[in-house]
Amino acid sequence: REVAQRLIDAHPHAAVQLIAQDNCGAPGQVRNVGIELARGEYILCLDADDKVHPDFLRACVAALDAAPEAGIAYADFQMFDEADTLQQPPPTWSSRVECDCNFVGSASVFRRLAWEQAGGYETDLAMVGYEDWDFWVSCVEQGWTGVKAPGALWYYRVHGGSVYSTHVRRD
């Protein structure tokens, strides 16, 4: 909260809003609150410990603009911190593959309309760690496809205590 407030104070003319709430343990709930208050046509949910390349948004929006049937723009991602691996999801979208095995990263840009039609992110605590995949599958169920954004890159921090790492060990 303090970091966000310092950014707001340093950039008073920017459209930055601090939404303060207690940690509920359900990323889907937090994402839904933020998206409900957002005004844009495109949405990016970026976890606090991840980063995006400066050209990431431009590349993802261009990919979505060029493919009106696509509700999701996904990208390659570089793991960092406890891992140093470049992950390269398939260059061509496959709804079947996405439903069987998630290849779309959490930091993917999607259309607000796809989020609305999918009913938002799942908020059940039993889905923590899988809320992104569940959301992508819900988009597919609504008839949306995805498109890989050439040149887009995000950076995914890997650490042993992450929700994702915990679920991978459990699974």
N, C-alpha and C positions, 0 to 999 in steps of 0.2 A: 504494500500500500504506500509505503514511504517513497519508494522508487517511482511509482506511477505518479504520485502527487508532485514530486520534483520535476518530472517531465511535463506535467500539465502547467506548473508554475513557470517553467522555462520557455514554454511555447503556448502562451495564452490565446493565440489566434488559431491554433490547430484544433481540429475536431476530435479531441481526446476526452473520454469520459471514464472516470473511475467508478467501477461497480464494486462496492465493498460488501462482502458477505462471508460468513464463517465457512470454513472448509467442511463440506458435506461428504467428502469421500467419493463422490460420483461425478466424474468429468463430464458425462453427458448432460447432467443437470446444469452445470456451470456454463457449458457451451450453449445450451438452449437459451439461457438467460441473456447471454451476450448477443446471440444472433437475433433474439426478439427485439433488442434495443438497437441493433445495427440498421442502417438505412441503405446499404449498398445492394447491388444486384449480385455481386460475387462475395463469397465468404472464405476466409482462411482462419482456421483455428490453429494457433501456434502455441505449443506448450512452452512454459517459461524457461525451460533449460535447453530448448532447441533454437536453431537459427535458420535464416534463409539467405540465399545469395542475393545481392542487390538487384539482379535481373529476374528473380523468381516470379514475382507478381506479374510483371510485364509478359513473360513467356506463357504463364498459365492463362491469363486473360486472353491473349492472342489465340491460344489453342482453343479456348471455349468459344470465342467469337467466330472462329473458322469452322466450328462443328456445332451447329445449333441443336443437334440431337444429343449432344454430350452434356451431362450435368456435372461431371467431375473431371478436373484436369490434374493428373498425377505426374510425378517426376522421379528422377533418380535421387538417391539420397546417400550422403556420406556419413557413415558412423564415425563418432569421435569420442574421445576420453578413454574409456576402457577397451575400445575397439577402433580399428582403423580400416574399415572395409567400405568400398563403394557398392551399393546395392542398385542394380539396374532392373527395374520391373519390365515386363514384356513391352516391346514397342507398339504392339497392336492390342487393342482392347479385346477382352473375351469375358463376357458376362458369366459363362459357365466356369471358367477358371477362377474368377473373382469369388463366385459363390462357394467353390470348393476350397480355395486357399487364398487368403488375403494377400494381394500384392500392392495394394494402394496404401500409401503411408498416411499417417494421421494429419500431416501438414500438406494436404491437398486442397486446391481451390475448388469450390463448388458453387453452383447457382443457388441463390436463396430459394427460387421456385422449387428446385429439387428437394431442398430441406423441408419446405412447407408440405409438399406432396408426400414425402416419406414419413411425415409426422415427427420430425426432429430426431434427436438422439435419444436412445434408450437411457432411462434414469435409474433403473433397478440396480441396486448394489451388486447383485449376482452377475451383472454384465460388465463390471469394472475390468478394464483390460481388453475388452472386446467391443466396446461401444462404437468405435470407429468402423470396424468390419461390419457390425450389425447395421450401421447407418448406410454404408456403401451397398450392402445387399438390399436394404429397403429402397434405395434409389433405383437399383436394378429392377426390383419388383414393380416400381412405378413406370418402367419403360425407359429409364435413362441409361445411357452408355457412358463410357469414359474415354478420355483422349490423353495420350502422353504428350506432355509439353516439352518440345525439343529445347534443350539448353537450360531448362529449369533445374535447380538443384537446391535441396535443403539439407541441413546438417542435424543429424539425430544423435543426441548425447546418450551414450550407453554407460550405465552404472549399475552395479549389482543390486541396488535397492529400488530400482524403478519398478513401476507396476508391470510393465511389459516383461522385464527380466524375471520377475516373480512368477508370472503366469507361464512363461516358457518353461521354467524349471518344473512347475506343477504339472503342466501338460505332458 
